[in-house]
Amino acid sequence: MHPDWRMATELALAQLSRVNEARLHPLLGLVYASSPMAEHFADILELLERRLPQVRWSGACAPGVCAAGAEYLDEPAVAILLGELPAGSVHTFGAAWDGSEAAADRLARSGHSMLLHADPYADDLAEQVRTLTETSRPGQVFGGVVAPTEGISRDPSVHRPGSVAGLSGLAFGPEVRLLSRVTHGCAPVGREHRITGCSGQYLRSLDGRPALDVILEDLGVDASLRASRNASELLAALSDAGLQRGLLLGIAPDSGRARLGFGEHRVRDILGIDPVNRLLAVGAALNVGDRAVLCRRDPGAARTDLIRICTELREELETNALEARGAHYVSCLARGRHLFGSSGVELSLIQHNLGDLPLVGFFANGEIADGQLHGYTGVLTLFV
């Protein structure tokens, strides 16, 4: 971290000097810079390309960055991860992606994995992520929505505004093995329900009952107020229910089974209520038959769920006699110190449960994993 882009980059390179001393030949370089560095991101990349020309660089500017157990939000910082990968196992992409299935076939193959840096203004981003994930399976597709920047490097692997469809990043061949998990930061309120009526983003009924009635019941609103059609009265009752961190809905497909925690769920904001028609407006397209559970953001639940995914990853490593060589972490901008009350909590938990791994990542306005665009989540991916 340093207010001058050149000094920040030089300091990061100095911390990595032992890599050069060991005469390693890294193929991959990930570089993330925080938003205060956006004006000079192209300069940072040009400096890195001159200093380490053997490295294939990919990266982006983001609202915040994290590395080596520390996170930097609203502070000028540069984070770099260098990795040795088999020759020919990683390819960059950017403007070549045009959102079509033909482009997906060019970028990905079955068993390949992809790290995506997504433009916040990309059209149909959720559908693009789904298409790439279907093409890549069983490979991992992970990443996040980054910050738009000006004057980005000529390298197509680096996120640039105006690139067709707004996606850039890396495609890894099947010889690059990755393990990935999504962690949520929510605690359920009430039990899970079935969506029985919806249209677009409007949730009309749960378990055959008006959706608003079910939600008010889950929140413990007094029975004498639940039938009210007075918006001010209902909003006051919701405030009394203690919704300081907002009201969210976890949505999962009707898979016939439920995984532990919110692993299958997309967590979306409840945007509004209609007390006359007894429905809710939700920040996602809904489908009849999906499972839904009311939830609120909760730091205790977020800690527990992050420990859960670290435990799952550690057990998978041990079961298959694998060793984690490095890590990539994408966290929602609303997490970090905003959720946990202090900086570095997530990284400390990862380090405590998985060891002192080289780790780099960024804070996003949307996280990518499991073929979906998530919110309020963390996406932890290990290079093994």
KEZA-933767 format. One record per residue (C-alpha): residue number from 1; residue in one letter; x, y, z. Coordinates in nm, 4 decimals. Last residue first. Example, Ala and Ser with C-alpha at 12.3 -4.5 7.8 and 13.67 -1.06 7.14 Angstrom:
2
   resi   resn         c1         c2         c3
      2      s     1.3670    -0.1060     0.7140
      1      a     1.2300    -0.4500     0.7800
***
This chain:
384
   resi   resn         c1         c2         c3
    384      v    -0.3608    -2.7552    -0.5968
    383      f    -0.4694    -2.3974    -0.6788
    382      l    -0.7433    -2.3141    -0.4291
    381      t    -1.0573    -2.1087    -0.4873
    380      l    -1.2554    -1.9181    -0.2215
    379      v    -1.5675    -1.7315    -0.3312
    378      g    -1.7196    -1.5036    -0.0643
    377      t    -2.0853    -1.4065    -0.0631
    376      y    -2.3107    -1.1032    -0.0162
    375      g    -2.4318    -1.1347    -0.3778
    374      h    -2.4006    -1.4137    -0.6311
    373      l    -2.3820    -1.4387    -1.0112
    372      q    -2.4267    -1.8032    -1.0945
    371      g    -2.2557    -2.0891    -1.2747
    370      d    -2.1335    -2.2354    -0.9469
    369      a    -1.9302    -1.9219    -0.8759
    368      i    -1.9168    -1.5521    -0.9651
    367      e    -1.9335    -1.2737    -0.7057
    366      g    -2.1067    -0.9372    -0.7390
    365      n    -1.9939    -0.5831    -0.6608
    364      a    -1.6533    -0.7248    -0.5784
    363      f    -1.3764    -0.7079    -0.3211
    362      f    -1.0494    -0.8508    -0.4509
    361      g    -0.8130    -1.1420    -0.4398
    360      v    -0.4674    -1.2717    -0.3618
    359      l    -0.3447    -1.5588    -0.1481
    358      p    -0.0093    -1.7309    -0.0920
    357      l    -0.1112    -1.9917     0.1650
    356      d    -0.0271    -1.9670     0.5355
    355      g    -0.2439    -2.2520     0.6585
    354      l    -0.5888    -2.3741     0.5604
    353      n    -0.7984    -2.3180     0.8759
    352      h    -0.6094    -2.0324     1.0440
    351      q    -0.5223    -1.8673     0.7115
    350      i    -0.8812    -1.8774     0.5897
    349      l    -1.0075    -1.7386     0.9223
    348      s    -0.7471    -1.4620     0.9167
    347      l    -0.8410    -1.3740     0.5588
    346      e    -1.2067    -1.3407     0.6521
    345      v    -1.1347    -1.1244     0.9584
    344      g    -0.8913    -0.8930     0.7775
    343      s    -1.0523    -0.5619     0.8629
    342      s    -1.2868    -0.4992     1.1558
    341      g    -1.6607    -0.4900     1.2268
    340      f    -1.7399    -0.8225     1.0606
    339      l    -2.0013    -0.7023     0.8124
    338      h    -1.8707    -0.3647     0.6965
    337      r    -1.5153    -0.4702     0.7843
    336      g    -1.5171    -0.7267     0.5068
    335      r    -1.8651    -0.8038     0.3684
    334      a    -2.0666    -0.5468     0.1726
    333      l    -1.7963    -0.5331    -0.0963
    332      c    -1.8586    -0.9021    -0.1554
    331      s    -1.5484    -1.1160    -0.1281
    330      v    -1.3390    -1.2794    -0.4003
    329      y    -1.0555    -1.5021    -0.2841
    328      h    -0.7781    -1.6727    -0.4828
    327      a    -0.5485    -1.9281    -0.3210
    326      g    -0.2067    -2.0848    -0.3609
    325      r    -0.0169    -2.4125    -0.3535
    324      a    -0.2763    -2.6347    -0.1826
    323      e    -0.1441    -2.9890    -0.1491
    322      l    -0.3384    -3.2970    -0.2497
    321      a    -0.3499    -3.6424    -0.0897
    320      n    -0.7086    -3.6977    -0.2155
    319      t    -0.8680    -3.7277     0.1284
    318      e    -0.6393    -3.4611     0.2759
    317      l    -0.7183    -3.2015     0.0111
    316      e    -1.0911    -3.2788     0.0242
    315      e    -1.0863    -3.2512     0.4040
    314      r    -0.9105    -2.9137     0.3853
    313      l    -1.1635    -2.7870     0.1297
    312      e    -1.4602    -2.8940     0.3419
    311      t    -1.3053    -2.7388     0.6531
    310      c    -1.2432    -2.4115     0.4690
    309      i    -1.6039    -2.4200     0.3459
    308      r    -1.7352    -2.4650     0.7009
    307      i    -1.5056    -2.2017     0.8530
    306      l    -1.6521    -1.9516     0.6072
    305      d    -2.0020    -2.0652     0.7070
    304      t    -1.9383    -2.0151     1.0777
    303      r    -1.7859    -1.6707     1.0313
    302      a    -2.0748    -1.5583     0.8097
    301      a    -2.3314    -1.6934     1.0575
    300      g    -2.1732    -1.4861     1.3340
    299      p    -2.1529    -1.1761     1.1133
    298      d    -2.5249    -1.1911     1.0197
    297      r    -2.6945    -1.0747     0.7018
    296      r    -3.0638    -1.1534     0.7152
    295      c    -3.2629    -1.4463     0.5829
    294      l    -3.6017    -1.5524     0.4466
    293      v    -3.5927    -1.8918     0.2810
    292      a    -3.6964    -1.9890    -0.0702
    291      r    -3.7114    -2.3187    -0.2581
    290      d    -3.7846    -2.3102    -0.6291
    289      g    -4.1056    -2.4718    -0.7549
    288      v    -4.2321    -2.1686    -0.9461
    287      n    -3.9395    -1.9689    -1.0754
    286      l    -3.8087    -1.6261    -0.9738
    285      a    -3.5992    -1.3626    -1.1518
    284      a    -3.3899    -1.1740    -0.8977
    283      g    -3.3896    -0.8574    -0.6855
    282      v    -3.7177    -0.9435    -0.5120
    281      a    -4.0496    -0.7531    -0.5100
    280      l    -4.2912    -0.8980    -0.2556
    279      l    -4.6646    -0.9756    -0.2681
    278      r    -4.9750    -0.9219    -0.0587
    277      n    -5.1771    -0.7522    -0.3383
    276      v    -5.2681    -0.4600    -0.1107
    275      p    -4.9602    -0.4621     0.1139
    274      d    -4.7191    -0.4578    -0.1826
    273      i    -4.3690    -0.5004    -0.0410
    272      g    -4.0292    -0.3824    -0.1577
    271      l    -3.6774    -0.4632    -0.2696
    270      i    -3.6167    -0.7947    -0.0964
    269      d    -3.2470    -0.8299    -0.1651
    268      r    -3.1039    -1.1488    -0.3146
    267      v    -2.9168    -1.4513    -0.1834
    266      r    -2.8645    -1.7203    -0.4458
    265      h    -2.8835    -2.0488    -0.2621
    264      e    -2.7125    -2.3824    -0.3179
    263      g    -2.4463    -2.3492    -0.0469
    262      f    -2.6741    -2.1630     0.1921
    261      g    -2.6038    -2.3819     0.4939
    260      l    -2.5795    -2.7581     0.4483
    259      r    -2.7190    -2.8863     0.1220
    258      a    -3.0878    -2.9446     0.0584
    257      r    -3.2183    -3.2224    -0.1620
    256      g    -3.4902    -3.2602    -0.4220
    255      s    -3.3106    -3.0197    -0.6529
    254      d    -3.5879    -2.7602    -0.6623
    253      p    -3.3526    -2.4740    -0.7291
    252      a    -3.2427    -2.2420    -0.4464
    251      i    -3.3426    -1.8872    -0.3498
    250      g    -3.2268    -1.7133    -0.0310
    249      l    -3.4301    -1.3990     0.0317
    248      l    -3.2935    -1.0932     0.2033
    247      l    -3.4139    -0.8275     0.4471
    246      g    -3.1804    -0.5519     0.5515
    245      r    -2.8929    -0.5311     0.7956
    244      q    -3.0843    -0.3334     1.0624
    243      l    -3.3874    -0.5571     1.0246
    242      g    -3.4842    -0.5734     1.3915
    241      a    -3.8484    -0.6871     1.3824
    240      d    -3.9483    -0.3366     1.4981
    239      s    -3.8457    -0.2104     1.1567
    238      l    -4.0788    -0.4649     0.9969
    237      a    -4.3686    -0.3435     1.2144
    236      a    -4.2973     0.0159     1.1105
    235      l    -4.2965    -0.0942     0.7469
    234      l    -4.6324    -0.2644     0.8012
    233      e    -4.7923     0.0451     0.9527
    232      s    -4.6553     0.2715     0.6818
    231      a    -4.7857     0.0399     0.4084
    230      n    -5.1388     0.0165     0.5460
    229      r    -5.2945    -0.3018     0.4123
    228      s    -5.2923    -0.4658     0.7544
    227      a    -5.3481    -0.8425     0.7689
    226      r    -5.0205    -0.9041     0.9537
    225      l    -5.0828    -0.6382     1.2196
    224      s    -5.3105    -0.8256     1.4638
    223      a    -5.0983    -1.1373     1.4185
    222      d    -4.7959    -0.9615     1.5662
    221      v    -4.4951    -0.9727     1.3377
    220      g    -4.2817    -1.2757     1.4166
    219      l    -4.0555    -1.2362     1.1154
    218      d    -4.1648    -1.5729     0.9780
    217      e    -4.5296    -1.4609     1.0059
    216      l    -4.4580    -1.1395     0.8182
    215      i    -4.2878    -1.3415     0.5456
    214      v    -4.5796    -1.5846     0.5108
    213      d    -4.8366    -1.3048     0.4890
    212      l    -4.6267    -1.1197     0.2308
    211      a    -4.6046    -1.4303     0.0115
    210      p    -4.9792    -1.4929    -0.0021
    209      r    -5.0313    -1.8646     0.0730
    208      g    -4.9900    -2.1696    -0.1524
    207      d    -4.6606    -2.2754     0.0065
    206      l    -4.5235    -1.9331    -0.0802
    205      s    -4.7213    -1.6937    -0.3001
    204      r    -4.6820    -1.3807    -0.5100
    203      l    -4.3091    -1.3184    -0.5440
    202      y    -4.2614    -1.0492    -0.8068
    201      q    -3.9293    -1.0470    -0.9913
    200      g    -4.0703    -1.2031    -1.3081
    199      s    -4.4093    -1.3452    -1.2176
    198      c    -4.4478    -1.5630    -0.9103
    197      g    -4.6698    -1.8237    -0.7451
    196      t    -4.5957    -2.1497    -0.5653
    195      i    -4.2445    -2.0773    -0.4359
    194      r    -4.1735    -2.3467    -0.1775
    193      h    -4.0741    -2.2481     0.1755
    192      e    -3.7738    -2.2893     0.4044
    191      r    -3.8239    -2.2223     0.7739
    190      g    -3.8028    -1.9047     0.9788
    189      v    -3.5286    -1.6445     0.9551
    188      p    -3.2137    -1.7981     0.8135
    187      a    -2.8688    -1.6514     0.8955
    186      c    -2.6641    -1.4968     0.6195
    185      g    -2.3008    -1.4442     0.5278
    184      h    -2.2663    -1.6987     0.2497
    183      t    -1.9590    -1.8974     0.1513
    182      v    -1.8939    -2.0338    -0.1968
    181      r    -1.6407    -2.3119    -0.2589
    180      s    -1.3641    -2.3893    -0.5092
    179      l    -1.1011    -2.6552    -0.5756
    178      l    -0.8729    -2.6090    -0.8752
    177      r    -0.6522    -2.8429    -1.0757
    176      v    -0.4531    -2.6975    -1.3634
    175      e    -0.3985    -2.9969    -1.5962
    174      p    -0.7578    -2.9480    -1.7176
    173      g    -0.6551    -2.6279    -1.8981
    172      f    -0.7062    -2.2902    -1.7380
    171      a    -0.8933    -2.0034    -1.9079
    170      l    -0.8063    -1.6576    -1.7826
    169      g    -0.9801    -1.3220    -1.7611
    168      s    -1.2034    -1.0833    -1.9478
    167      l    -1.5746    -1.0150    -1.9682
    166      g    -1.7563    -0.6943    -2.0673
    165      a    -1.9755    -0.8276    -2.3485
    164      v    -1.7347    -0.6865    -2.6063
    163      s    -1.4644    -0.4898    -2.4332
    162      g    -1.5963    -0.1410    -2.3617
    161      p    -1.4408    -0.1190    -2.0181
    160      r    -1.1167    -0.3152    -1.9895
    159      h    -1.0325    -0.6105    -1.7703
    158      v    -0.6862    -0.7423    -1.8400
    157      s    -0.6471    -1.0648    -2.0369
    156      p    -0.6769    -0.8695    -2.3624
    155      d    -0.3346    -0.7061    -2.3011
    154      r    -0.3468    -0.3570    -2.4539
    153      s    -0.3431    -0.2152    -2.1031
    152      i    -0.6401    -0.0260    -1.9645
    151      g    -0.6853     0.3447    -2.0316
    150      e    -0.9827     0.4002    -1.8029
    149      t    -1.1247     0.1786    -1.5333
    148      p    -1.4573     0.0090    -1.4578
    147      a    -1.4507    -0.1686    -1.1204
    146      v    -1.4742    -0.5471    -1.0898
    145      v    -1.7614    -0.7968    -1.0887
    144      g    -1.6328    -1.1313    -0.9681
    143      g    -1.4425    -1.4523    -1.0251
    142      f    -1.5137    -1.8236    -1.0588
    141      v    -1.5790    -2.0920    -1.3177
    140      q    -1.4533    -2.4354    -1.2099
    139      g    -1.4197    -2.7248    -1.4537
    138      p    -1.6785    -3.0021    -1.4695
    137      r    -1.8101    -2.8331    -1.6730
    136      s    -1.6566    -2.5668    -1.8950
    135      t    -1.9325    -2.5193    -2.1545
    134      e    -2.2124    -2.5106    -1.8972
    133      t    -2.0101    -2.2629    -1.6898
    132      l    -1.9464    -2.0378    -1.9889
    131      t    -2.3162    -2.0261    -2.0731
    130      r    -2.4216    -1.9606    -1.7104
    129      v    -2.1721    -1.6766    -1.6751
    128      q    -2.2993    -1.5179    -1.9961
    127      e    -2.6591    -1.5550    -1.8753
    126      a    -2.5805    -1.3798    -1.5462
    125      l    -2.3984    -1.1020    -1.7331
    124      d    -2.6939    -1.0271    -1.9591
    123      d    -2.5397    -0.6956    -2.0673
    122      a    -2.2113    -0.5920    -1.9082
    121      y    -2.2266    -0.2696    -1.7064
    120      p    -2.0519    -0.4039    -1.3942
    119      d    -1.7697    -0.5359    -1.6177
    118      a    -1.6709    -0.8892    -1.5221
    117      h    -1.3299    -1.0312    -1.4336
    116      l    -1.3661    -1.4060    -1.4832
    115      l    -1.1311    -1.6892    -1.3809
    114      m    -1.2080    -1.9958    -1.5908
    113      s    -1.1665    -2.3717    -1.5580
    112      h    -1.1392    -2.6367    -1.8308
    111      g    -1.2978    -2.9789    -1.7833
    110      s    -1.5088    -2.9550    -2.0969
    109      r    -1.3622    -2.6874    -2.3155
    108      a    -1.3579    -2.3123    -2.2871
    107      l    -1.2703    -2.0052    -2.4878
    106      r    -1.3585    -2.1108    -2.8424
    105      d    -1.6730    -2.2963    -2.7329
    104      a    -1.7818    -1.9923    -2.5337
    103      a    -1.7349    -1.7797    -2.8447
    102      a    -1.9638    -2.0141    -3.0382
    101      e    -2.2165    -1.9979    -2.7542
    100      s    -2.2278    -1.6232    -2.8010
     99      g    -2.1355    -1.3518    -2.5486
     98      d    -1.8770    -1.1828    -2.7700
     97      w    -1.5568    -1.3067    -2.6076
     96      a    -1.2564    -1.2222    -2.8228
     95      a    -1.2360    -0.8821    -2.6508
     94      g    -1.0936    -1.0445    -2.3414
     93      f    -0.9159    -1.3749    -2.3148
     92      t    -0.5991    -1.5129    -2.1635
     91      h    -0.4819    -1.8721    -2.1876
     90      v    -0.3406    -2.1065    -1.9257
     89      s    -0.2086    -2.4625    -1.9505
     88      g     0.0321    -2.4068    -2.2393
     87      a     0.3388    -2.4521    -2.0224
     86      p     0.2521    -2.6086    -1.6869
     85      l     0.1839    -2.3529    -1.4127
     84      e     0.4168    -2.1607    -1.1826
     83      g     0.2351    -1.8864    -0.9979
     82      l     0.2814    -1.5207    -0.9133
     81      l     0.0218    -1.3306    -0.7067
     80      i     0.0195    -0.9508    -0.6948
     79      a    -0.1751    -0.6975    -0.4849
     78      v    -0.1589    -0.3203    -0.5399
     77      a    -0.2920    -0.0622    -0.2936
     76      p    -0.4356     0.2882    -0.2714
     75      e    -0.6911     0.2782     0.0135
     74      d    -1.0700     0.2798    -0.0220
     73      l    -1.0694    -0.0831     0.0937
     72      y    -0.7416    -0.2679     0.1519
     71      e    -0.7451    -0.6166     0.2998
     70      a    -0.4658    -0.7948     0.4843
     69      g    -0.3730    -1.1607     0.5380
     68      a    -0.1153    -1.1781     0.2611
     67      a    -0.3430    -1.0314    -0.0055
     66      c    -0.6683    -0.8403    -0.0437
     65      v    -0.7969    -0.5776    -0.2841
     64      g    -1.0743    -0.3191    -0.2788
     63      p    -1.3256    -0.1535    -0.5112
     62      a    -1.1595    -0.3406    -0.7981
     61      c    -0.9097    -0.2675    -1.0762
     60      a    -0.8362    -0.5715    -1.2836
     59      g    -0.6039    -0.8598    -1.3492
     58      s    -0.4217    -1.0834    -1.5928
     57      w    -0.0531    -1.1078    -1.6700
     56      r     0.1390    -1.3813    -1.8524
     55      v     0.4825    -1.3655    -1.6930
     54      q     0.8104    -1.3950    -1.8863
     53      p     0.8286    -1.0159    -1.9255
     52      l     0.8728    -0.9609    -1.5506
     51      r     1.0075    -0.6065    -1.5047
     50      r     0.8809    -0.4648    -1.8321
     49      e     0.5389    -0.6323    -1.8125
     48      l     0.5065    -0.5252    -1.4494
     47      l     0.5793    -0.1607    -1.5353
     46      e     0.3279    -0.1649    -1.8223
     45      l     0.0671    -0.3188    -1.5952
     44      i     0.1115    -0.0510    -1.3286
     43      d     0.0952     0.2233    -1.5922
     42      a    -0.2320     0.0819    -1.7269
     41      f    -0.3702     0.0857    -1.3716
     40      h    -0.2718     0.4494    -1.3247
     39      e    -0.6138     0.6194    -1.3216
     38      a    -0.7654     0.3233    -1.1375
     37      m    -0.5230     0.3403    -0.8420
     36      p    -0.7811     0.4875    -0.6007
     35      s    -1.0054     0.1942    -0.7048
     34      s    -0.7807    -0.0773    -0.5615
     33      a    -0.5324    -0.2626    -0.7790
     32      y    -0.5311    -0.6309    -0.8625
     31      v    -0.2532    -0.8221    -1.0358
     30      l    -0.2483    -1.1919    -1.1189
     29      g     0.0722    -1.3235    -1.2756
     28      l     0.0941    -1.6639    -1.4405
     27      l     0.3934    -1.8287    -1.6020
     26      p     0.6353    -1.8144    -1.3126
     25      h     0.9884    -1.9254    -1.3887
     24      l     1.1587    -1.9896    -1.0584
     23      r     1.5196    -1.8863    -1.0145
     22      a     1.4945    -1.8994    -0.6322
     21      e     1.6193    -1.5403    -0.6212
     20      n     1.3397    -1.4419    -0.8596
     19      v     1.0763    -1.5797    -0.6236
     18      r     1.2620    -1.4283    -0.3250
     17      s     1.1953    -1.0854    -0.4768
     16      l     0.8211    -1.1127    -0.4219
     15      q     0.8138    -0.8593    -0.1385
     14      a     1.0232    -0.6313    -0.3576
     13      l     0.7664    -0.6653    -0.6372
     12      a     0.4899    -0.5465    -0.4029
     11      l     0.7019    -0.2516    -0.2914
     10      e     0.7776    -0.1636    -0.6539
      9      t     0.4062    -0.1675    -0.7383
      8      a     0.3148     0.0588    -0.4460
      7      m     0.6052     0.2910    -0.5279
      6      r     0.4917     0.3252    -0.8890
      5      w     0.1272     0.3822    -0.7981
      4      d     0.2067     0.6540    -0.5430
      3      p    -0.0334     0.6584    -0.2458
      2      h     0.1292     0.3440    -0.1026
      1      m     0.0000     0.0000     0.0000
***
